[in-house]
Amino acid sequence: MKLYSGPLSMFGAKTEIAVREKGVAVDVEHVPFALTTLYEPKHPDVARINPKQQVPVLIDGDLELFDSTQIFEYLEDLKPDPPLWPRDRRARARARLLELKSDEVFFPNVVLLMPRQRALASEAQAAEAVGAIHAFYEEMERVLDGKEYLAGAFSYADIAFFMAQFFAGFLGASMPSTHARLGAWRARVGGRESVRQVTGAMVQFLKKHGLSVAAR
Ligand SMILES: N[C@@H](CCC(=O)N[C@@H](CS)C(=O)NCC(=O)O)C(=O)O
């Protein structure tokens, strides 16, 4: 299998962590990416396979997939053990919703803090994004009441939110230390070998470009 990701891709990192957790043999290739030109020019395979021209893209023989959540679903079907969605139907539905909320409710606010988007946004829009990020942290602190991971056992929901909050952290909107459950969760998830490898490589990439980030 081949996985196209990027050196600073939040969605790509989700899938890189998932393949490591699943123990699936995958050749990971980072497409060209620079802080100035971002993903231009697009990698030809990514441009051909994904009409949105985005990473991650997974190729397994004649199966060509894109979108990190679609890739999660395929990995789960391909290798059910260890499970990364809860087995219970209702718990699984809740976990899927948490993963979606991380990508589509929380992360868009983080994207607004990225240099290009921030330069185009007003102070009010940036403040609104930071407010929404903190409201989400509070919600996840409540979700973690009585749990070690967001959906009970470690799941794709944890992978998604760990990566999203990692980006929020180095863009200046990290979770406050007053959220004790979230802090413990972050240490628990961040300590996993899969997560250490993927975020470690990102930290190195940022350092190489003169940007510092505390490894979280
Ligand atoms: N919903 C997609 C989002 C993918 C996405 O936004 N990928 C970014 C990198 S993190 C990308 O390739 N951006 C390049 C572009 O949009 O031109 C997923 O879950 O995979």
The ligand as a Gaussian input file, in Angstrom:
#p B3LYP/6-31G(d) Opt

LIG

0 1
 N      -11.332000      16.239000       4.581000
 C      -10.018000      15.963000       4.083000
 C       -9.147000      17.202000       4.214000
 C       -7.779000      17.054000       3.556000
 C       -6.970000      18.331000       3.558000
 O       -7.456000      19.427000       3.869000
 N       -5.692000      18.163000       3.196000
 C       -4.786000      19.317000       3.111000
 C       -3.504000      19.037000       3.918000
 S       -3.833000      18.813000       5.659000
 C       -4.327000      19.511000       1.684000
 O       -3.938000      18.585000       1.011000
 N       -4.380000      20.759000       1.229000
 C       -3.917000      21.127000      -0.063000
 C       -4.923000      21.955000      -0.798000
 O       -6.083000      22.052000      -0.356000
 O       -4.558000      22.507000      -1.824000
 C       -9.441000      14.764000       4.844000
 O       -9.948000      14.404000       5.909000
 O       -8.512000      14.124000       4.321000

